[in-house]
């Protein structure tokens, strides 16, 4: 697994949702869909949703949001 895929997996495992924009701005990852594909092929269950909105000019646009289901254990301490 390359270092970018490792960063994406770690962020998703910590409950973060990622879009391509988030990946570029926060982690310098230019091709998030490719990293997601690699992680899925490695057996990780990653969910995605296509989000639609408006761009800065008022036109329609869309992007994908990626996440993993994260189980939060109960702390008994």
N, CA, C and O atoms as a DFTB+ gen file, in Angstrom:
308 C
 N C O
     1  1       0.859      -1.175       0.000
     2  2       0.000       0.000       0.000
     3  2       0.906       1.239       0.000
     4  3       1.824       1.340       0.814
     5  1       0.648       2.164      -0.903
     6  2       1.480       3.359      -0.943
     7  2       1.111       4.330       0.178
     8  3       0.095       4.158       0.851
     9  1       1.932       5.334       0.367
    10  2       1.751       6.237       1.506
    11  2       0.460       7.047       1.403
    12  3      -0.166       7.329       2.425
    13  1       0.046       7.429       0.189
    14  2      -1.211       8.166       0.052
    15  2      -2.400       7.301       0.433
    16  3      -3.307       7.764       1.126
    17  1      -2.407       6.051      -0.011
    18  2      -3.492       5.143       0.350
    19  2      -3.519       4.927       1.863
    20  3      -4.591       4.830       2.461
    21  1      -2.350       4.854       2.472
    22  2      -2.269       4.679       3.924
    23  2      -2.874       5.880       4.663
    24  3      -3.570       5.712       5.664
    25  1      -2.604       7.089       4.162
    26  2      -3.181       8.299       4.759
    27  2      -4.701       8.269       4.632
    28  3      -5.410       8.535       5.602
    29  1      -5.201       7.949       3.452
    30  2      -6.652       7.893       3.228
    31  2      -7.282       6.865       4.154
    32  3      -8.285       7.157       4.805
    33  1      -6.716       5.674       4.225
    34  2      -7.269       4.622       5.076
    35  2      -7.290       5.061       6.534
    36  3      -8.291       4.863       7.224
    37  1      -6.219       5.643       7.003
    38  2      -6.156       6.097       8.401
    39  2      -7.231       7.130       8.686
    40  3      -7.915       7.041       9.705
    41  1      -7.395       8.109       7.803
    42  2      -8.402       9.148       8.014
    43  2      -9.807       8.541       8.026
    44  3     -10.624       8.883       8.881
    45  1     -10.086       7.642       7.081
    46  2     -11.407       7.017       7.029
    47  2     -11.654       6.153       8.260
    48  3     -12.763       6.145       8.794
    49  1     -10.642       5.431       8.716
    50  2     -10.791       4.588       9.910
    51  2     -11.019       5.415      11.170
    52  3     -11.542       4.903      12.160
    53  1     -10.635       6.675      11.141
    54  2     -10.870       7.564      12.281
    55  2     -12.190       8.324      12.159
    56  3     -12.449       9.260      12.915
    57  1     -13.017       7.912      11.203
    58  2     -14.358       8.474      11.092
    59  2     -14.464       9.709      10.218
    60  3     -15.525      10.330      10.161
    61  1     -13.397      10.076       9.542
    62  2     -13.432      11.252       8.679
    63  2     -14.104      10.910       7.360
    64  3     -13.928       9.813       6.830
    65  1     -14.870      11.847       6.836
    66  2     -15.417      11.728       5.482
    67  2     -14.510      12.533       4.568
    68  3     -14.064      13.621       4.933
    69  1     -14.237      12.009       3.391
    70  2     -13.324      12.683       2.471
    71  2     -13.963      12.915       1.114
    72  3     -14.654      12.047       0.580
    73  1     -13.725      14.082       0.573
    74  2     -14.017      14.369      -0.827
    75  2     -12.675      14.597      -1.513
    76  3     -11.651      14.738      -0.844
    77  1     -12.675      14.634      -2.836
    78  2     -11.436      14.892      -3.561
    79  2     -10.844      16.238      -3.165
    80  3      -9.626      16.372      -3.049
    81  1     -11.687      17.218      -2.962
    82  2     -11.215      18.552      -2.561
    83  2     -10.529      18.484      -1.197
    84  3      -9.450      19.048      -1.014
    85  1     -11.157      17.792      -0.239
    86  2     -10.549      17.624       1.087
    87  2      -9.182      16.963       0.973
    88  3      -8.219      17.383       1.615
    89  1      -9.110      15.923       0.147
    90  2      -7.867      15.160       0.009
    91  2      -6.747      16.029      -0.553
    92  3      -5.603      15.938      -0.106
    93  1      -7.071      16.865      -1.523
    94  2      -6.055      17.746      -2.110
    95  2      -5.633      18.808      -1.111
    96  3      -4.441      18.994      -0.867
    97  1      -6.598      19.504      -0.534
    98  2      -6.281      20.629       0.352
    99  2      -5.611      20.193       1.651
   100  3      -4.683      20.852       2.120
   101  1      -6.071      19.095       2.233
   102  2      -5.576      18.696       3.554
   103  2      -4.387      17.740       3.515
   104  3      -3.567      17.732       4.433
   105  1      -4.289      16.931       2.452
   106  2      -3.276      15.875       2.440
   107  2      -2.427      15.841       1.170
   108  3      -1.522      15.014       1.064
   109  1      -2.698      16.716       0.210
   110  2      -1.928      16.746      -1.023
   111  2      -2.156      15.546      -1.928
   112  3      -1.315      15.232      -2.770
   113  1      -3.295      14.872      -1.758
   114  2      -3.620      13.685      -2.557
   115  2      -4.450      14.129      -3.756
   116  3      -5.583      14.583      -3.604
   117  1      -3.871      13.992      -4.956
   118  2      -4.496      14.503      -6.172
   119  2      -5.566      13.582      -6.756
   120  3      -6.500      14.069      -7.393
   121  1      -5.459      12.272      -6.560
   122  2      -6.369      11.329      -7.209
   123  2      -7.029      10.424      -6.168
   124  3      -6.723       9.235      -6.080
   125  1      -7.934      11.002      -5.385
   126  2      -8.606      10.242      -4.336
   127  2      -9.367       9.032      -4.879
   128  3      -9.285       7.966      -4.270
   129  1     -10.106       9.134      -5.993
   130  2     -10.818       7.944      -6.486
   131  2      -9.883       6.756      -6.757
   132  3     -10.262       5.606      -6.539
   133  1      -8.685       7.030      -7.224
   134  2      -7.727       5.948      -7.460
   135  2      -7.305       5.305      -6.141
   136  3      -7.227       4.080      -6.047
   137  1      -7.036       6.112      -5.132
   138  2      -6.656       5.576      -3.816
   139  2      -7.808       4.762      -3.219
   140  3      -7.575       3.714      -2.617
   141  1      -9.045       5.235      -3.380
   142  2     -10.222       4.512      -2.877
   143  2     -10.333       3.169      -3.593
   144  3     -10.591       2.146      -2.960
   145  1     -10.142       3.172      -4.896
   146  2     -10.202       1.930      -5.682
   147  2      -9.156       0.932      -5.193
   148  3      -9.452      -0.253      -5.042
   149  1      -7.945       1.401      -4.947
   150  2      -6.889       0.522      -4.446
   151  2      -7.259      -0.076      -3.094
   152  3      -7.032      -1.260      -2.847
   153  1      -7.828       0.746      -2.224
   154  2      -8.212       0.262      -0.893
   155  2      -9.361      -0.740      -0.980
   156  3      -9.373      -1.733      -0.253
   157  1     -10.311      -0.491      -1.854
   158  2     -11.417      -1.436      -2.040
   159  2     -10.905      -2.770      -2.575
   160  3     -11.345      -3.828      -2.123
   161  1      -9.982      -2.730      -3.529
   162  2      -9.401      -3.970      -4.058
   163  2      -8.639      -4.735      -2.976
   164  3      -8.524      -5.959      -3.043
   165  1      -8.127      -4.025      -1.991
   166  2      -7.408      -4.655      -0.879
   167  2      -8.376      -5.189       0.179
   168  3      -7.944      -5.754       1.184
   169  1      -9.685      -5.016      -0.041
   170  2     -10.675      -5.603       0.842
   171  2     -11.323      -4.660       1.840
   172  3     -12.102      -5.107       2.682
   173  1     -11.028      -3.375       1.772
   174  2     -11.624      -2.413       2.702
   175  2     -12.996      -1.994       2.199
   176  3     -13.169      -1.697       1.017
   177  1     -13.965      -1.970       3.097
   178  2     -15.330      -1.580       2.731
   179  2     -15.465      -0.067       2.901
   180  3     -15.565       0.449       4.014
   181  1     -15.465       0.613       1.782
   182  2     -15.548       2.074       1.774
   183  2     -16.833       2.468       1.066
   184  3     -17.100       2.025      -0.051
   185  1     -17.615       3.295       1.718
   186  2     -18.893       3.746       1.174
   187  2     -18.693       5.068       0.439
   188  3     -17.751       5.812       0.714
   189  1     -19.585       5.344      -0.490
   190  2     -19.523       6.622      -1.198
   191  2     -20.933       7.095      -1.514
   192  3     -21.874       6.310      -1.629
   193  1     -21.036       8.400      -1.646
   194  2     -22.304       9.020      -2.020
   195  2     -22.002      10.163      -2.978
   196  3     -21.088      10.956      -2.751
   197  1     -22.771      10.236      -4.034
   198  2     -22.630      11.338      -4.997
   199  2     -23.442      12.527      -4.477
   200  3     -24.651      12.428      -4.270
   201  1     -22.767      13.627      -4.276
   202  2     -23.387      14.843      -3.754
   203  2     -23.524      15.832      -4.911
   204  3     -22.603      15.990      -5.712
   205  1     -24.663      16.488      -4.992
   206  2     -24.868      17.509      -6.011
   207  2     -25.016      18.865      -5.347
   208  3     -25.610      18.991      -4.276
   209  1     -24.473      19.863      -5.994
   210  2     -24.543      21.216      -5.456
   211  2     -24.318      22.218      -6.564
   212  3     -24.455      21.912      -7.748
   213  1     -23.970      23.424      -6.151
   214  2     -23.702      24.493      -7.113
   215  2     -22.249      24.914      -6.992
   216  3     -21.687      24.949      -5.897
   217  1     -21.649      25.233      -8.130
   218  2     -20.278      25.725      -8.111
   219  2     -20.279      27.219      -7.801
   220  3     -21.339      27.801      -7.571
   221  1     -19.121      27.837      -7.793
   222  2     -19.011      29.252      -7.418
   223  2     -19.679      30.189      -8.416
   224  3     -19.886      31.365      -8.116
   225  1     -20.021      29.676      -9.609
   226  2     -20.704      30.480     -10.623
   227  2     -22.205      30.209     -10.644
   228  3     -22.922      30.751     -11.486
   229  1     -22.678      29.379      -9.731
   230  2     -24.099      29.066      -9.659
   231  2     -24.519      27.886     -10.517
   232  3     -25.692      27.512     -10.522
   233  1     -23.575      27.293     -11.243
   234  2     -23.891      26.132     -12.077
   235  2     -23.936      24.858     -11.248
   236  3     -23.423      24.811     -10.130
   237  1     -24.546      23.840     -11.803
   238  2     -24.642      22.557     -11.116
   239  2     -23.312      21.819     -11.171
   240  3     -22.600      21.876     -12.173
   241  1     -22.991      21.136     -10.099
   242  2     -21.788      20.315     -10.039
   243  2     -22.059      19.116      -9.142
   244  3     -23.094      19.052      -8.479
   245  1     -21.147      18.185      -9.123
   246  2     -21.289      17.016      -8.250
   247  2     -19.908      16.548      -7.821
   248  3     -18.907      16.842      -8.474
   249  1     -19.869      15.823      -6.725
   250  2     -18.636      15.237      -6.208
   251  2     -18.992      14.025      -5.379
   252  3     -20.146      13.853      -4.987
   253  1     -18.016      13.189      -5.111
   254  2     -18.228      12.008      -4.283
   255  2     -17.673      12.238      -2.890
   256  3     -16.629      12.866      -2.715
   257  1     -18.375      11.729      -1.923
   258  2     -17.962      11.765      -0.529
   259  2     -17.731      10.317      -0.104
   260  3     -18.584       9.460      -0.340
   261  1     -16.595      10.039       0.515
   262  2     -16.213       8.677       0.901
   263  2     -16.122       8.577       2.418
   264  3     -15.721       9.530       3.087
   265  1     -16.500       7.407       2.962
   266  2     -16.393       7.162       4.398
   267  2     -16.392       5.665       4.666
   268  3     -16.716       4.857       3.796
   269  1     -16.024       5.320       5.879
   270  2     -16.096       3.933       6.356
   271  2     -16.970       3.916       7.597
   272  3     -17.011       4.882       8.358
   273  1     -17.664       2.813       7.789
   274  2     -18.407       2.634       9.034
   275  2     -17.387       2.396      10.137
   276  3     -16.533       1.517      10.023
   277  1     -17.476       3.167      11.187
   278  2     -16.525       3.064      12.288
   279  2     -17.289       2.665      13.534
   280  3     -18.260       3.316      13.919
   281  1     -16.840       1.585      14.160
   282  2     -17.452       1.158      15.409
   283  2     -16.768       1.872      16.562
   284  3     -15.543       1.853      16.686
   285  1     -17.563       2.492      17.391
   286  2     -17.017       3.171      18.564
   287  2     -17.276       2.294      19.779
   288  3     -18.425       2.105      20.178
   289  1     -16.221       1.763      20.362
   290  2     -16.348       0.923      21.541
   291  2     -16.670       1.769      22.765
   292  3     -16.457       2.982      22.779
   293  1     -17.176       1.119      23.767
   294  2     -17.454       1.819      25.013
   295  2     -16.250       1.730      25.913
   296  3     -15.651       0.663      26.052
   297  1     -15.898       2.810      26.512
   298  2     -14.756       2.865      27.411
   299  2     -15.223       2.503      28.818
   300  3     -16.107       3.156      29.373
   301  1     -14.631       1.467      29.387
   302  2     -15.067       1.009      30.712
   303  2     -14.150       1.500      31.817
   304  3     -14.310       1.100      32.970
   305  1     -13.193       2.359      31.494
   306  2     -12.268       2.863      32.522
   307  2     -12.851       4.005      33.280
   308  3     -12.205       4.544      34.179
